[in-house]
Amino acid sequence: MKNIKYALAAASLAGAAVAGTQAYAFELGVVAFQMSAETQARCANTVGEKAKELGWDAQVLNSNGSLETHASQLDNLIQKGVDAMILCMSKPVQFDGQFQAAKDAGIPVITISSGASPHTLFDVTPNEYVMAAEAAIYTLGSINFEGNILAQKFESNTGARIRGEVLDLVLSENPQVKLVGEHSMARTKSWQDDVRNGMSALILQNAGNFGAVWASFDGQALIIDDLLKEGGMEKGDVALVSIDGGQEVYRRIKDPYSMMTATVAIPFEDMAASAVEMMQKIAVDGVAKEDLVPGPYLFIPATLVDKTNVDEFIVE
């Protein structure tokens, strides 16, 4: 009987320990600004998967391109008292108040492709200036650095804005190439319609008067590609260059009926995995951020993909 009592007591303690472990599992809040964009979905979903592999409780949220929703989701996670947050393509300037509140509450925050903030640990990102230069130079090279191009920009995202500014700088040094039309995406919630309407008008206005189209990210390029095909263009009529990378873009680079020519591929899954790995070291293992990342950015290299190497990136 005595042995039975000891066994029952041990079982009770073990159960309590398991329950305690479950109750105090590391809780990670994951927020993506707009998961209808493939890259943001890849980013947030990978963060969630990697966190769960560590036994963390990961809550993945989608703001659907709404500033109000994003703010509310961040506020709720902070009030809930999560242990940490990883944010995909967030907006540090617009949500400085939330970022400050998270810091004041002792909640470490790592962002991905969002830009730096004094209230976060760091931003995991490719070097936007390097990528932007590659995409801009490739675009001009596709027309032998002479002729006209169109551009689709996006000012509200830090990375996309840098890409547009670098394009302008490259153009300023190459006056023989003219930007005959540009559209800046203004809406985020209905961004596809915004791009479609704006670029459709530019393509019509400049029919036969441009040799390449530059887009600040691949989601825009896919829409533009459809518009060009609807206009009767064939591969080789114009070059279409953008930045981000993804299976649909890679397939179109190979597609003989697509205008898609090249992209600078960002390793979103690697970036997401690095964010989780760094959060583990800092928030769980207690490693000082400065010992891991010396500044406000953790740079992850990107790769230019065109017909010469696209087969290496396509997943069958």
Residue frames relative to the residue before (quaternion, step in Angstrom):
aa qw qx qy qz dx dy dz
M 1.0000 0.0000 0.0000 0.0000 0.00 0.00 0.00
K 0.6365 0.5396 -0.3211 0.4479 3.56 1.02 -0.90
N 0.6549 0.5154 -0.3051 0.4609 3.57 0.97 -0.87
I 0.6253 0.5390 -0.3291 0.4585 3.55 1.07 -0.80
K 0.6431 0.5255 -0.3191 0.4567 3.58 0.98 -0.88
Y 0.6483 0.5125 -0.3159 0.4662 3.56 0.98 -0.90
A 0.6483 0.5257 -0.3142 0.4524 3.57 0.99 -0.88
L 0.6616 0.4989 -0.3046 0.4697 3.55 0.98 -0.87
A 0.6464 0.5179 -0.3187 0.4608 3.58 0.97 -0.81
A 0.6514 0.5100 -0.3142 0.4656 3.57 0.96 -0.87
A 0.6476 0.5184 -0.3163 0.4603 3.55 0.99 -0.87
S 0.6399 0.5325 -0.3166 0.4548 3.55 1.05 -0.83
L 0.6635 0.4980 -0.2984 0.4721 3.57 0.97 -0.88
A 0.6355 0.5270 -0.3240 0.4620 3.58 1.00 -0.81
G 0.6506 0.5148 -0.3095 0.4647 3.54 1.01 -0.87
A 0.6468 0.5158 -0.3170 0.4638 3.54 1.01 -0.82
A 0.6416 0.5287 -0.3234 0.4520 3.54 1.02 -0.80
V 0.6468 0.5071 -0.3150 0.4746 3.56 0.98 -0.86
A 0.6551 0.5086 -0.3142 0.4620 3.55 0.93 -0.92
G 0.6474 0.5188 -0.3235 0.4550 3.55 1.00 -0.83
T 0.6368 0.5301 -0.3273 0.4542 3.56 1.00 -0.85
Q 0.6623 0.4988 -0.3002 0.4717 3.55 0.97 -0.89
A 0.6672 0.5171 -0.3109 0.4369 3.57 0.92 -0.87
Y 0.7812 0.3202 -0.1645 0.5101 3.56 1.06 -0.73
A 0.2338 0.7708 -0.5502 0.2200 3.59 1.12 0.63
F 0.5666 -0.6034 0.4397 0.3488 3.56 -1.04 0.81
E 0.1853 -0.8127 0.5490 0.0623 3.58 -0.66 1.12
L 0.0812 -0.8144 0.5743 -0.0179 3.55 -0.62 1.21
G 0.2168 -0.7529 0.6082 0.1277 3.55 -0.90 0.97
V 0.0749 -0.7937 0.6037 -0.0028 3.58 -0.79 1.06
V 0.0290 0.8099 -0.5834 0.0543 3.58 -0.67 1.09
A 0.1143 -0.7547 0.6434 0.0588 3.54 -0.96 0.97
F 0.4960 -0.6908 0.4331 0.2987 3.57 -0.89 0.87
Q 0.8143 -0.0508 0.0678 0.5743 3.61 0.90 -0.82
M 0.1408 -0.8487 0.5069 0.0538 3.57 -0.05 1.28
S 0.4723 0.6124 -0.4800 0.4141 3.59 1.22 0.22
A 0.5838 0.4891 -0.3671 0.5341 3.57 1.32 -0.19
E 0.5072 -0.6990 0.4142 0.2873 3.58 -0.61 1.18
T 0.6574 0.5379 -0.3221 0.4180 3.56 0.92 -0.89
Q 0.6698 0.4912 -0.3027 0.4674 3.57 0.98 -0.81
A 0.6232 0.5243 -0.3342 0.4743 3.57 1.08 -0.71
R 0.6340 0.5234 -0.3251 0.4673 3.59 0.97 -0.84
C 0.6572 0.5271 -0.3004 0.4472 3.54 0.95 -0.93
A 0.7312 0.4435 -0.2506 0.4538 3.58 0.65 -1.12
N 0.6690 0.5031 -0.3108 0.4502 3.58 0.91 -0.87
T 0.6465 0.5055 -0.3279 0.4680 3.59 1.01 -0.73
V 0.6069 0.5354 -0.3554 0.4678 3.59 1.01 -0.75
G 0.6676 0.5122 -0.2995 0.4497 3.57 0.90 -0.96
E 0.6645 0.5086 -0.3011 0.4573 3.57 0.94 -0.89
K 0.6824 0.4867 -0.2921 0.4607 3.58 0.88 -0.95
A 0.6326 0.5291 -0.3315 0.4582 3.58 1.04 -0.74
K 0.6689 0.4965 -0.3025 0.4633 3.57 0.94 -0.85
E 0.5893 0.5649 -0.3648 0.4478 3.60 1.14 -0.58
L 0.6773 0.4655 -0.2795 0.4964 3.57 1.19 -0.56
G 0.5456 -0.6253 0.3927 0.3964 3.56 1.29 -0.09
W 0.4439 0.6947 -0.4517 0.3410 3.55 1.27 0.28
D 0.4143 -0.6424 0.5784 0.2848 3.51 -1.33 0.36
A 0.0189 -0.8343 0.5493 -0.0424 3.60 -0.21 1.29
Q 0.1332 -0.7715 0.6200 0.0510 3.56 -0.83 1.07
V 0.1283 -0.8121 0.5683 0.0325 3.59 -0.44 1.25
L 0.0597 -0.8175 0.5723 -0.0254 3.56 -0.68 1.18
N 0.2213 -0.7551 0.6072 0.1099 3.55 -1.21 0.67
S 0.2932 -0.7869 0.5205 0.1545 3.59 -0.65 1.11
N 0.3368 -0.7893 0.4618 0.2244 3.59 1.31 -0.06
G 0.6780 -0.5316 0.2928 0.4147 3.56 1.03 0.76
S 0.5681 0.6042 -0.3736 0.4155 3.59 1.25 0.20
L 0.4371 -0.6993 0.5025 0.2596 3.57 -0.75 1.05
E 0.6514 0.5272 -0.3126 0.4473 3.57 0.99 -0.88
T 0.6644 0.4995 -0.3027 0.4662 3.57 0.95 -0.90
H 0.6333 0.5348 -0.3291 0.4523 3.57 0.96 -0.86
A 0.6604 0.5048 -0.3053 0.4645 3.57 0.89 -0.93
S 0.6679 0.5102 -0.2976 0.4529 3.56 0.93 -0.94
Q 0.6596 0.5080 -0.3130 0.4570 3.58 0.96 -0.83
L 0.6446 0.5012 -0.3224 0.4789 3.58 0.99 -0.77
D 0.6341 0.5342 -0.3235 0.4560 3.58 0.96 -0.89
N 0.6778 0.5055 -0.2948 0.4450 3.58 0.91 -0.95
L 0.6541 0.5058 -0.3171 0.4644 3.58 0.98 -0.81
I 0.6439 0.5138 -0.3194 0.4684 3.57 1.02 -0.79
Q 0.6685 0.4936 -0.2959 0.4711 3.59 0.93 -0.90
K 0.6325 0.5332 -0.3218 0.4605 3.55 1.11 -0.71
G 0.3655 -0.7615 0.4613 0.2713 3.55 1.18 -0.55
V 0.1282 0.8002 -0.5709 0.1314 3.57 0.93 0.88
D 0.5776 -0.6156 0.4171 0.3367 3.55 -1.21 0.49
A 0.7924 -0.0751 0.0746 0.6008 3.58 1.13 -0.60
M 0.1890 -0.7660 0.5989 0.1373 3.57 -1.30 0.26
I 0.0831 -0.7398 0.6641 0.0688 3.54 -1.20 0.70
L 0.1159 -0.8307 0.5445 -0.0036 3.54 -0.61 1.22
C 0.2370 -0.7859 0.5609 0.1073 3.56 -0.83 1.03
M 0.8552 -0.0659 -0.0041 0.5141 3.55 -0.78 1.14
S 0.2285 0.7735 -0.5449 0.2292 3.54 0.91 0.97
K 0.3984 -0.7073 0.5396 0.2231 3.58 -1.33 -0.06
P 0.2630 -0.8256 0.4783 0.1429 3.59 0.12 1.28
V 0.6431 0.5244 -0.3415 0.4414 3.61 0.99 -0.72
Q 0.7070 0.4603 -0.2682 0.4651 3.58 0.82 -1.00
F 0.7925 0.2865 -0.1447 0.5185 3.59 1.05 -0.70
D 0.1446 0.8229 -0.5295 0.1467 3.53 1.09 0.77
G 0.6335 0.5485 -0.3299 0.4347 3.58 1.01 -0.77
Q 0.6673 0.4854 -0.2945 0.4820 3.57 0.96 -0.86
F 0.6492 0.5146 -0.3235 0.4572 3.57 0.96 -0.84
Q 0.6385 0.5158 -0.3157 0.4760 3.57 1.04 -0.79
A 0.6488 0.5211 -0.3159 0.4557 3.57 0.99 -0.86
A 0.6331 0.5203 -0.3320 0.4672 3.59 1.02 -0.77
K 0.6535 0.5093 -0.3111 0.4656 3.58 0.94 -0.86
D 0.6576 0.5110 -0.3073 0.4605 3.58 0.95 -0.89
A 0.6920 0.4614 -0.2692 0.4856 3.57 1.13 -0.69
G 0.5118 -0.6719 0.4061 0.3489 3.58 1.26 0.03
I 0.4739 0.6567 -0.4433 0.3843 3.57 1.20 0.51
P 0.3006 -0.7663 0.5343 0.1924 3.64 -0.45 1.11
V 0.1218 -0.7949 0.5937 0.0282 3.56 -0.99 0.90
I 0.0594 -0.7435 0.6653 0.0322 3.54 -1.02 0.93
T 0.1716 -0.7817 0.5902 0.1058 3.58 -0.89 0.89
I 0.2344 -0.7453 0.6065 0.1476 3.55 -1.29 0.40
S 0.8437 -0.0765 0.0018 0.5314 3.58 -0.75 1.10
S 0.4763 0.6821 -0.4201 0.3626 3.56 0.92 0.92
G 0.5123 -0.5932 0.4573 0.4202 3.56 1.10 -0.62
A 0.5694 -0.6339 0.4171 0.3162 3.54 -1.20 0.54
S 0.0557 -0.7590 0.6474 0.0409 3.52 -1.31 0.47
P 0.4994 -0.6544 0.4659 0.3247 3.62 -1.02 0.69
H 0.6792 0.5050 -0.2789 0.4537 3.59 1.25 -0.31
T 0.6764 0.4511 -0.2980 0.5002 3.60 1.26 -0.02
L 0.6316 -0.5235 0.3995 0.4091 3.57 -1.27 0.24
F 0.7046 -0.3428 0.2524 0.5678 3.56 0.87 -1.03
D 0.4161 -0.6713 0.5525 0.2663 3.53 -1.36 0.17
V 0.2748 -0.7374 0.5944 0.1657 3.59 -0.86 0.99
T 0.2055 0.7982 -0.5212 0.2214 3.55 -0.47 1.17
P 0.4580 -0.5810 0.5518 0.3849 3.54 -1.24 0.23
N 0.5683 -0.5535 0.4482 0.4122 3.59 -1.21 0.18
E 0.3454 -0.7890 0.4710 0.1906 3.56 -0.19 1.31
Y 0.6444 0.5362 -0.3320 0.4324 3.58 0.99 -0.76
V 0.6478 0.5028 -0.3112 0.4803 3.57 1.02 -0.81
M 0.6706 0.4967 -0.3024 0.4606 3.60 0.86 -0.94
A 0.6628 0.5198 -0.3070 0.4429 3.55 0.90 -0.95
A 0.6430 0.5154 -0.3236 0.4650 3.56 1.00 -0.81
E 0.6400 0.5277 -0.3274 0.4525 3.59 0.97 -0.84
A 0.6882 0.4814 -0.2868 0.4609 3.57 0.86 -0.97
A 0.6667 0.5077 -0.3082 0.4503 3.59 0.94 -0.87
I 0.6722 0.4897 -0.2966 0.4694 3.57 0.89 -0.93
Y 0.6352 0.5227 -0.3318 0.4618 3.59 0.99 -0.78
T 0.6334 0.5373 -0.3297 0.4487 3.58 0.98 -0.85
L 0.6883 0.4605 -0.2826 0.4841 3.57 0.86 -0.94
G 0.6396 0.5382 -0.3276 0.4404 3.55 1.02 -0.74
S 0.6113 0.5789 -0.3464 0.4138 3.56 1.11 -0.66
I 0.7413 0.2910 -0.2032 0.5696 3.60 1.26 -0.33
N 0.5336 -0.6717 0.3753 0.3510 3.55 1.24 0.61
F 0.5934 -0.6237 0.3432 0.3756 3.56 1.09 0.83
E 0.6931 0.3825 -0.2998 0.5324 3.57 1.01 0.80
G 0.6571 0.4943 -0.3706 0.4319 3.57 -0.78 1.02
N 0.5877 -0.5930 0.4419 0.3281 3.54 -1.30 -0.36
I 0.0897 -0.7854 0.6104 0.0498 3.53 -1.17 0.66
L 0.3033 -0.6855 0.6219 0.2268 3.52 -1.42 0.24
A 0.1315 -0.8004 0.5806 0.0712 3.57 -1.17 0.52
Q 0.1709 -0.7432 0.6398 0.0952 3.51 -1.15 0.80
K 0.0812 -0.8370 0.5412 -0.0040 3.58 -0.44 1.23
F 0.1275 -0.7494 0.6408 0.1072 3.54 -1.41 0.00
E 0.2136 -0.8422 0.4887 0.0795 3.56 -0.31 1.27
S 0.6515 0.5858 -0.3192 0.3612 3.61 1.09 -0.60
N 0.6810 0.4022 -0.2851 0.5415 3.57 1.24 -0.23
T 0.5458 -0.6604 0.4021 0.3230 3.57 -0.80 1.01
G 0.6893 0.4885 -0.2893 0.4499 3.57 0.80 -0.99
A 0.6737 0.4898 -0.2970 0.4669 3.57 0.87 -0.94
R 0.6308 0.5287 -0.3371 0.4572 3.59 1.04 -0.73
I 0.6361 0.5184 -0.3263 0.4692 3.59 0.96 -0.84
R 0.6291 0.5435 -0.3353 0.4432 3.57 0.96 -0.84
G 0.6752 0.4902 -0.2911 0.4681 3.58 0.95 -0.85
E 0.6572 0.5120 -0.3118 0.4570 3.56 0.99 -0.81
V 0.6430 0.5013 -0.3247 0.4794 3.59 1.04 -0.74
L 0.5970 0.5469 -0.3583 0.4649 3.60 1.05 -0.69
D 0.6562 0.5096 -0.3113 0.4614 3.58 0.91 -0.91
L 0.6440 0.5200 -0.3221 0.4595 3.58 1.00 -0.81
V 0.6519 0.5040 -0.3119 0.4730 3.59 0.94 -0.89
L 0.6512 0.5117 -0.3151 0.4635 3.58 0.97 -0.80
S 0.6356 0.5436 -0.3356 0.4335 3.59 1.02 -0.77
E 0.6962 0.4441 -0.2593 0.5009 3.56 1.19 -0.56
N 0.7348 0.3147 -0.1954 0.5682 3.57 1.31 -0.10
P 0.0792 -0.8641 0.4958 0.0347 3.61 0.54 1.17
Q 0.5707 0.5924 -0.3919 0.4121 3.60 1.20 -0.23
V 0.6612 0.3921 -0.2953 0.5672 3.56 1.34 -0.09
K 0.1260 -0.8181 0.5601 0.0332 3.58 -0.74 1.06
L 0.3345 -0.6930 0.6047 0.2054 3.51 -1.11 0.84
V 0.1330 -0.8494 0.5084 0.0487 3.59 -0.09 1.29
G 0.8094 -0.0042 -0.0141 0.5870 3.59 1.23 -0.16
E 0.0472 0.7924 -0.6074 0.0300 3.57 -1.02 0.78
H 0.1468 -0.7599 0.6280 0.0817 3.51 -1.21 0.65
S 0.1960 -0.7753 0.5906 0.1076 3.57 -0.94 0.89
M 0.4038 -0.7251 0.5106 0.2249 3.55 -0.65 1.14
A 0.1842 -0.8247 0.5304 0.0685 3.56 -0.62 1.13
R 0.7390 0.3857 -0.2218 0.5059 3.58 0.98 -0.78
T 0.2723 -0.7600 0.5657 0.1682 3.56 -1.15 0.62
K 0.6582 0.5182 -0.3230 0.4404 3.59 0.98 -0.76
S 0.7822 0.1693 -0.0882 0.5930 3.60 1.02 -0.81
W 0.0919 0.8668 -0.4857 0.0665 3.53 1.01 0.89
Q 0.6017 0.5749 -0.3748 0.4087 3.59 1.05 -0.66
D 0.6667 0.4897 -0.2956 0.4778 3.58 0.95 -0.88
D 0.6084 0.5627 -0.3385 0.4457 3.55 1.06 -0.80
V 0.6873 0.4693 -0.2766 0.4806 3.58 0.85 -1.00
R 0.6568 0.5282 -0.3172 0.4348 3.56 0.87 -0.94
N 0.6951 0.4731 -0.2827 0.4615 3.59 0.84 -0.94
G 0.6983 0.4905 -0.2825 0.4381 3.56 0.86 -0.97
M 0.7247 0.4318 -0.2527 0.4738 3.57 0.86 -0.92
S 0.5675 0.5810 -0.3873 0.4363 3.59 1.11 -0.56
A 0.6644 0.4966 -0.2983 0.4721 3.56 0.97 -0.88
L 0.6676 0.5068 -0.3086 0.4498 3.59 0.93 -0.87
I 0.6476 0.5240 -0.3188 0.4521 3.57 0.98 -0.84
L 0.6569 0.5007 -0.3046 0.4744 3.58 1.00 -0.80
Q 0.6728 0.5124 -0.2963 0.4439 3.57 0.91 -0.94
N 0.7884 0.3040 -0.1394 0.5163 3.58 1.06 -0.74
A 0.1883 0.8220 -0.5173 0.1457 3.57 1.18 0.50
G 0.8378 0.1449 -0.1397 0.5076 3.55 -0.81 1.06
N 0.6908 0.4862 -0.2623 0.4664 3.58 1.28 0.00
F 0.7214 0.3400 -0.2731 0.5379 3.62 1.12 0.53
G 0.2946 -0.7871 0.5247 0.1354 3.53 -1.10 0.76
A 0.7950 0.1177 -0.0720 0.5907 3.57 1.27 -0.19
V 0.1869 -0.7444 0.6297 0.1204 3.52 -1.32 0.49
W 0.1674 -0.7635 0.6195 0.0721 3.55 -0.94 1.00
A 0.0577 -0.7907 0.6091 0.0199 3.60 -0.95 0.91
S 0.5188 -0.6849 0.4197 0.2925 3.56 -0.96 0.83
F 0.7952 -0.0256 -0.0424 0.6043 3.60 1.20 -0.31
D 0.6958 -0.5475 0.2946 0.3596 3.53 -1.22 0.64
G 0.5871 0.5834 -0.3805 0.4125 3.59 1.03 -0.67
Q 0.6398 0.5002 -0.3115 0.4934 3.55 1.06 -0.76
A 0.6555 0.5418 -0.3116 0.4239 3.57 0.93 -0.94
L 0.6280 0.5417 -0.3438 0.4405 3.59 0.99 -0.76
I 0.6479 0.5016 -0.3105 0.4818 3.57 1.02 -0.80
I 0.6532 0.5118 -0.3043 0.4677 3.56 0.96 -0.90
D 0.6116 0.5538 -0.3412 0.4503 3.57 1.02 -0.80
D 0.6563 0.5037 -0.3067 0.4706 3.58 0.93 -0.88
L 0.6472 0.5206 -0.3179 0.4573 3.58 0.99 -0.83
L 0.6533 0.5140 -0.3121 0.4600 3.57 0.94 -0.87
K 0.6621 0.4938 -0.3040 0.4748 3.58 0.97 -0.83
E 0.6342 0.5247 -0.3253 0.4655 3.57 1.03 -0.79
G 0.6705 0.4937 -0.2844 0.4752 3.56 1.18 -0.58
G 0.6035 -0.6113 0.3345 0.3877 3.57 1.29 0.15
M 0.4675 0.6811 -0.4535 0.3344 3.60 1.21 0.18
E 0.2372 -0.7551 0.5978 0.1272 3.52 -1.26 0.56
K 0.6787 -0.4874 0.3472 0.4258 3.54 -1.24 0.44
G 0.7418 0.3537 -0.2875 0.4919 3.54 -0.83 1.02
D 0.5556 0.6005 -0.4003 0.4128 3.58 1.21 -0.40
V 0.7712 -0.0436 0.0376 0.6340 3.57 1.04 -0.84
A 0.3935 -0.6752 0.5613 0.2723 3.56 -1.26 0.41
L 0.1242 -0.7730 0.6191 0.0612 3.57 -1.10 0.75
V 0.0043 0.8207 -0.5646 0.0877 3.56 -0.52 1.27
S 0.0845 0.7952 -0.5966 0.0684 3.58 -0.98 0.82
I 0.4145 -0.6866 0.5462 0.2416 3.54 -1.33 -0.28
D 0.5674 0.5759 -0.5050 0.3024 3.56 -1.21 0.79
G 0.2030 -0.7962 0.5413 0.1784 3.57 0.60 -1.15
G 0.3126 0.7161 -0.5755 0.2415 3.54 -1.11 0.79
Q 0.6754 -0.5410 0.3204 0.3854 3.54 -1.17 0.58
E 0.6418 0.5192 -0.3413 0.4494 3.62 0.96 -0.75
V 0.6520 0.5000 -0.3139 0.4758 3.58 0.97 -0.81
Y 0.6478 0.5155 -0.3265 0.4560 3.59 0.94 -0.83
R 0.6416 0.5193 -0.3283 0.4593 3.58 0.98 -0.81
R 0.6777 0.4936 -0.2964 0.4574 3.56 0.99 -0.81
I 0.5771 0.5636 -0.3859 0.4477 3.59 1.09 -0.57
K 0.7072 0.4375 -0.2474 0.4973 3.59 1.09 -0.74
D 0.5692 0.6301 -0.3695 0.3774 3.57 1.18 -0.59
P 0.3948 -0.7466 0.4809 0.2353 3.65 -0.65 1.04
Y 0.6949 0.4496 -0.2778 0.4877 3.60 1.24 -0.21
S 0.6151 0.5549 -0.3406 0.4447 3.59 1.27 0.06
M 0.4527 -0.6760 0.5129 0.2738 3.57 -1.17 0.64
M 0.4696 0.7048 -0.4384 0.3008 3.58 1.23 -0.42
T 0.1461 -0.8376 0.5260 0.0194 3.55 -0.62 1.18
A 0.7983 -0.1480 0.1419 0.5663 3.59 0.85 -0.92
T 0.0509 -0.7567 0.6495 0.0548 3.51 -1.34 0.42
V 0.3454 -0.6656 0.6015 0.2753 3.54 -1.25 0.37
A 0.2622 -0.8301 0.4808 0.1053 3.55 -0.29 1.33
I 0.2132 -0.7649 0.6005 0.0942 3.53 -0.73 1.16
P 0.3552 -0.7490 0.5138 0.2212 3.63 -0.77 0.92
F 0.1464 -0.8506 0.4986 0.0799 3.58 0.44 1.23
E 0.6424 0.5176 -0.3376 0.4532 3.57 0.98 -0.77
D 0.6489 0.5075 -0.3182 0.4692 3.59 0.98 -0.79
M 0.6409 0.5242 -0.3188 0.4613 3.57 1.02 -0.79
A 0.6540 0.5115 -0.3056 0.4662 3.55 0.97 -0.90
A 0.6586 0.5057 -0.3058 0.4658 3.57 0.95 -0.90
S 0.6439 0.5209 -0.3180 0.4615 3.58 1.03 -0.79
A 0.6246 0.5430 -0.3362 0.4494 3.58 1.04 -0.77
V 0.6725 0.4812 -0.2936 0.4796 3.57 0.94 -0.89
E 0.6384 0.5315 -0.3236 0.4530 3.58 0.96 -0.87
M 0.6848 0.4765 -0.2870 0.4707 3.58 0.90 -0.89
M 0.6260 0.5267 -0.3411 0.4631 3.59 1.03 -0.73
Q 0.6105 0.5449 -0.3397 0.4636 3.58 1.05 -0.75
K 0.6959 0.4815 -0.2831 0.4513 3.59 0.82 -0.98
I 0.7308 0.4408 -0.2447 0.4601 3.57 0.93 -0.91
A 0.7872 0.3712 -0.1819 0.4576 3.57 0.67 -1.16
V 0.7468 0.3684 -0.2116 0.5116 3.60 1.12 -0.59
D 0.7715 0.3634 -0.1927 0.4853 3.58 0.80 -1.04
G 0.4504 -0.7378 0.4150 0.2838 3.58 1.26 -0.24
V 0.3669 0.7156 -0.5097 0.3059 3.60 1.18 0.47
A 0.4916 -0.6647 0.4743 0.3027 3.59 -0.93 0.85
K 0.5569 -0.6244 0.4362 0.3311 3.56 -0.94 0.91
E 0.6570 0.5425 -0.3073 0.4238 3.59 0.95 -0.90
D 0.6386 0.5219 -0.3258 0.4622 3.59 1.18 -0.47
L 0.7145 0.4286 -0.2364 0.5000 3.56 1.28 -0.32
V 0.7921 0.0635 0.0178 0.6069 3.55 0.93 -0.99
P 0.3304 -0.8086 0.4513 0.1824 3.61 -0.34 1.19
G 0.7976 0.2180 -0.1098 0.5516 3.61 1.10 -0.52
P 0.7431 -0.4195 0.2836 0.4374 3.59 -1.20 -0.40
Y 0.7428 0.3599 -0.2120 0.5233 3.60 1.27 -0.06
L 0.1721 -0.7053 0.6742 0.1355 3.52 -1.25 0.65
F 0.1879 -0.8306 0.5185 0.0768 3.56 -0.25 1.29
I 0.1101 -0.7596 0.6404 0.0280 3.54 -1.03 0.99
P 0.4414 -0.7366 0.4357 0.2697 3.66 -0.56 1.06
A 0.2343 -0.7404 0.6155 0.1344 3.55 -1.22 0.70
T 0.2777 -0.7700 0.5592 0.1316 3.59 -1.28 0.40
L 0.3917 -0.6957 0.5462 0.2537 3.57 -0.94 0.87
V 0.1014 -0.8011 0.5898 0.0107 3.57 -0.85 1.05
D 0.1364 0.7536 -0.6364 0.0922 3.56 -0.90 0.98
K 0.7984 -0.3131 0.1875 0.4790 3.60 -1.20 -0.26
T 0.6201 0.5841 -0.3440 0.3949 3.59 1.15 -0.51
N 0.8262 0.1646 -0.0757 0.5335 3.62 1.09 -0.54
V 0.3703 0.7728 -0.4660 0.2200 3.59 1.25 0.07
D 0.5911 0.5968 -0.3728 0.3944 3.60 1.05 -0.65
E 0.6174 0.5594 -0.3421 0.4346 3.57 1.15 -0.56
F 0.7318 0.4399 -0.2220 0.4708 3.59 1.19 -0.49
I 0.5934 0.5868 -0.3675 0.4104 3.58 1.20 -0.40
V 0.2377 -0.7525 0.6022 0.1212 3.55 -0.91 1.01
E 0.3284 -0.7679 0.5189 0.1823 3.58 -0.57 1.15
